[in-house]
Amino acid sequence: MSYTHGIRKNWQQFIIQLLMVFAIGLTIGSERTVVPVLGREAFALESILMIGSFVLSFGFVKALLNLYGGKWADEYGRKPILILGWILALPIPVILVAAPNWWWVTLGNVLLGINQGLAWSMSVNAKIDLAGDEARGVAVGLDEALGYGGVAIGGWVTGIIATSYGLRPAPFYLLGAIIVSGLFASVFLVEETKPYADAEAAATADSEGELPFSKVLKHATYGNRTLFAASQAGSIEKFVDALVWIVYPLYFTSQGLSVAQVGIVVGVYGGVWGVVQLYTGRLADRIGRRSPVVAGMFTAGLGTLLVAMVDGYMLWLVSAAVTGLGMALLYPNLITVVGDAVHPQWRAQGLGVYRMWRDAGYGFGAIFVGLVADLVSVEAAIVGVGIAMLGSWFVTVVWLEETHPALVSESDSDTTKNRINMAEIHEE
């Protein structure tokens, strides 16, 4: 069988994968608005660090599963790992509805981290497999747009449900329906896409054979300054997402907003992020990856700082929109940077390493936000995350190189050499 790359040529499976990532986004979005308020009101938690423990557990577990999910995807294929991710999500709604204490909620988020680490990783890998080199930016942009569109809608809808029917159990009925639907589609509608990556590797002149996982981990973490810049930027930008998940519902409700209004603020952040990515992925295919990433890091940092600097529902909506715009510029294009740089034969593993460091930022961010909020103030935590983003922006300005295959030459692109010099890595 011939495996021809291109979104249009594989449009049916590509659409199914877009619907899949939308469901994955809905799954995490269904917790965004409700769970932090549940910790404060149902379990009487006062410590931001304690409330943030559910994001900490989610982030580190998802990071680990991103790492090994990429490895398993290269060994066993994308579809089996996707199905496993949905199966392990089945108990989450039951746990959240029945939880007698906060540690049950934390356990539920361990399973959510496994689901997101496996399912979302496989979905984005599948789209990259199908699209090929020429449309990689578009593919990742569409993936993140639909995924974070799902996050936004999930947070908005569950905020409305919680306002009308209470924090438990009604919002988690929706979560259960989403998980069952995702499992059904992954079993009966999704096709395996690893052969597309194999075909791309076979057509690549510098085919390398097997690369030890330890060397992939080393090279994709710090063996190249562009990949290091991408990984640190990915990790720090998750501080913003941890802040939105943990602090925004608590901070805004303490300032007089209803849970439904908080859902709208969080929804605007995720919605702008999701919708604008429909354009920023395509933009990066035209002008390159570096400029959108650098601009996005600065914009998201500025938007985060604005939350602490302004007061009032409408101004917070504007701040959320600015932050979402920055995330839309940087988020899909950091993934594309890594997708450009690594060889097709170990792309899933390379992306897994990047996604490990990126989503570990949830855990590090939860610790940072919780400690600063408890020891200083919530406002200081918001400002601290904004400053961290601007520091990370500076690193990308200095070290992140352009990786678009059509915009760089092999002689002057350190990142393009990732593929050429893999023989040297074998000899290390």
N, C-alpha and C positions, 0 to 999 in steps of 0.2 A: 504494500500500500504506500502511496506517495503522500508525504506530509508537507503540504504547501502552507507557508506562513502568510499572514495577513488577516486583519480584522474582518474585512468584507468577505474574504474567502471562507472564513470560519465563523460567520456571523451568528449562526444558531447556537453553537456552544459558547460563543463569547457573550451573547445575551443571557444565557442560562447562568454563566459565571457572574455576570453583573447582578442578576437577581439573587444569586447566592450571597455575594458580599453585602448586598442590601439587607438581607436577613441577618447576617453576622453583625452588621452595624446596629440593627434594631435590638439584637440581643443585649449588647452592652449598653445601648441607649436606654433600655428599659430600667436600668439601675441608676442612671445618672442623677435624676432629680430626687428620687424617693429614698434611696438607701441612707444617705447622710442624715436626712431629717428623721428617718426611722431610728437611727442610733441615738439622736438627742432626745426624741420625744417618747419612743417606746422603751428604750433601754436606759434612759437617764444618763447618757454619757456626756461629760463636760470637756474632757481633754480632746483637743483636735487631733493629737497624735494617736490617741486610742481610736477615735472614729476613723482616722485615716488608715488604720491597720488593714481594713478590707481592701484598700487600693494597694497597699504595700504587698500583701499576699498575692493579689492579682498580678502586679507588675513583675515580681521576681519569678513567679511560676510561668507567666506568659513568656518572659525573656528566655528561660531555660527551654521551654517547648519550641520557641522559635528556632533556637540553635539546633536542637535535635530533630525538629520537624523537617528542616532543610536537609539534614543528613539522611533521614528516613525516606524523604521524597525522592532523593537520588537513588536510593537502594530499592524501594518498593513501589514507587509511583506516587502521583499526587492524590488520586481518588481514594485509596484505602486510608490515608492519613486524614483526609477531609471527613470521611464517614466516622472515623474514630473520634474526631473532635466533636461531632454532633452527638454521638452516643454518650460521651462523658458529660455532656451538658444537660442531659435529661433530668437528673435529680435537682438541678438548681432551683426551679420554681417551688418545688416541694419543700426544700430546705428553708427558703426565704419566708414562705408562708407559715411553716411550723416552728421556726427558730425560737427556742426559749431564752436564748441569751445571744450576746453579740458575737461570741466565738463561732456559733453556727453560721452566722452571716459571713464571717471571715472564711470559713470552710467552703461555703457556697461560692465565694469569689476565687478560691483556689481552682475550683472546677471551671469557673468562667475564664480564668487565665489559661487553663488547658484548652478550652474550646477556642478561644481567640488565637492562641499561639499556633494551634494546629490548623483550624479551619481558615482563618484569614490568610495565613502564610500560603496555604495550598491554593487558595483562590487567586491571589496575586501572582503566584508562580505560573498558574495555568494560563492567565491572561498574557503574561510575558512569553510563555511558550507559543501561544497561538499567534501573537502579533508579529514576532520577529523584530529585527534591528530597526527597521525604518519607522515603525509605529510604536516603539516601546514607551515613549513618553505619553502618547495618547492613551495607551493601554493602562498604564499606571495611574494617569490622571482620572480616567473613567472609573477604575477600581476604587480609588480613594474618594472620588466624588459620591459614588453610590453608597460606599461604606459609611462615610461620615454623614451623608444625607440620612441614612438609616439611624445613625446615632442621634442626630438632631430630632428626627421625627419620633423616635422611641422616647427620648427625654420629654418632649413636648406632650405627647399623648398620655404618658404615664403621669405627668404632672396634673393634667386635666382629670384623669381618672382618680388620682389620689385626693384632689380637692373635692370631688363629688362623692366618692365612696370610701375614703379613708386610705391610710398608708398600706394596710394589709386587709384582705388578701387580693383585692380586685386588680391592682396593677400587675400582679404576677401571673394572673390568668393569661394575659396577653403574652407574657414572656414564654409561658408553656406552649402556647399555640405556635409561636415563632420557631421554637426549637424543634418541635415535631415536624413542622413544614420543611425546615432546613434539612433534617435527616432524610425525609422522604425524597426530596429533590436530589440530594447527594447520592442516594442509592440508585434511583431510577432514571434520572435525567442527565447527570454529569458523566462525561466520557473522560478517559485517561488522556493526558496531554504530554506526558514525558517523552513519547516518541518524537514530538515536534522539537524538543530540546536536543534529543539524540541526533536528529536529522541536521539541525543547525551545527552541532559539534562536528559531525562527519564532513560537513562542507567547509569547515574552517581549516585553513592551511596549517595552523600551528596546533593540531590536535595533540593532546598531552597524555592521554591515558589516565589512570587513576591517580589522584592526588591525596596523600594522607590527610585525614581530617584535622590532625593537630597543626599541619602546615597551613591549611585553609584558615583555621582559627587565628594563627599568628599573623599571616599575611593580611587578612581582612581587618584585623584589629589595629596593628601598628606598623606593619611591614611597608606601608605606603602612606605618605602624608595626606593624600587626598582621601583615602579610605578612612584614615584616622579622623580627619576633619569632619567627614560625613557621620562617623559613628558618634563623636562627641556632640555634634549638633543635634543628631537624632535623640540622644539621651537627654540633653538639656531641654529640648522643646517639649519633652514629656512632662517636665516640671509644670509647664503651663496646663497641660491636660489634667494632671493630678490636682492642681489648684482649682480648676473648674469643677472637678468631680467632688472634691472634699470640701473646699472652702466656700465656693459660690453659693450653694444652697443654704449653708449655715449663716454666712455673712449677709446675704440679701434678705433672708427671712428675719434676721435680727434687726435689719434696717426698715422693716415694715412691709416687705413684699410678701404676697401670698405664694403658696407652692406653685400655683398655676403661672404666676408672673415669673417666678424663678425658672420654670420650665421654658418660658418664652425666651428669657435671656440666654439660657444655656442652648436653646434651640437656634437662636440667631447666630451664636458662636459656631455651632456645628453646621448650621445651614449655609452660612456664607462660606465656611471652609469647604463644605461638600459641593455646592453649586459652582463656585469659582474654579475648583479643580477641573471642571469640564473644559475650561479654557487654558489653565496654566500648564497642564501636561502637553497639550498641543503647542503652546507657546515655547516650551523648552525644546520641542523637536525643531522649531524654527530658529530660535536665537541662542540656544545652548542651555545648559543646566545651571551653570554657575550664577548667572545674574539673578534668576528667580530665587535661588536658595539664599543668596546674600541679602537681597531685598526683603525676603520673607522673614528671616531671622530678626532683622531690625524692626520691621513692622509689627510682628507679634510681640516683641519686647516692649515697644511703645504702647501697644494696645493694652497690655497687662498693667503697665504703670498707670495708664489713664483710669483704670478701675478704682485705684486708691486716691486719685487726684480729683475725681468728680463726684457729684452727689445727685441722686434722683434716677428714677426708672428709665427715662428716655436717654439720659447720658450714659447710663450703664449699658443700654442696648447698643449705643454707638460704639462704646469701648469694646463690647463683645464682637461687634461686626469688624472693627479694625483688627482685633486679635485673630478672628477667623480668616480675614484676608491674608494676613501674614502666614498663617498655617497653610492656607491653600497654595501659596507661592513656594513654600519650602518643602512641604511634606512629600508630595509625590515625586518631586525632583531629586530629593536625597536618595530615594529608592532607585530612581533611574540612574543616578551617578554610579551606584554600586552595580546595577545591572549592566551598564556600559563597561565597567572596569573589569569584571570577572569573566572568566572563560565559560562558554555554555556548558562545558562538561561538569563544572562545579559551581554553576550559578546559584542553584537552589541552596547549596551550602554557604556560599558567600553572602547571599541575601539573608540566610538564617543567622549568620554571625552579626551582620548589621542590625537585624531586627532584635537580636538578643540585647545588644547594647542599647538600642533605642528604647525598648520596652522596660529594660531595667531602670530607665529614667522614671517610670511610674513609682517604683519602690524607693529610689533615692529621693525623688521629689516628694513623696508622702512623708518620708522622715524629715526632710528639710522643712517642708511647710508645717508639719505638726510641731516640731521643736520650736521654730521661730514663733508660731502663733501662740503656743503655750507659754513660752518664756518671755516674749515681748508683746506682740499683739497680732491680730489677724491682718491689719493693714500693713504691718512690717513684713509679714509673710508674702503678701501680694507684691510689695515693692521689691523684696528680695528675689522673687522669681523673675521680675522684669529686668533687674540688674544682671542676673545670671544669663538671661537670654542675650543681653547686649554684649556680655563678655564672650559668649559662644559665637556671636556674630563676628566679633573681631578675629577669632580663630579662623572662621571660614574665609574672611577677607584675605588673610595672610596665607593660608595653606591650601584651600580648596581650588583645584585646577579644573579647567574645562574638560569634559569627557565625551561630548557629543562626537560620534565617529566621523561625521562629515565636517566638523569644525576644527579638528586638531590633526596634526601630522604625527607620524610615528617618531620623528626625530626630535620633536620638542614637547611631546606630551608624556609626562611622567606616568599618567594613569593608563594611557594606551599601552605602555610597556608592561603593564600587569600581565597581559596575554603573551607578549613576546618572551618575557624573561622567566616564564614558569619552569623552563628546563633548569635554570639556576636554582630555583627553589627545591626542585627534586634532589639536587646535589647537596643541600644544606645538611 
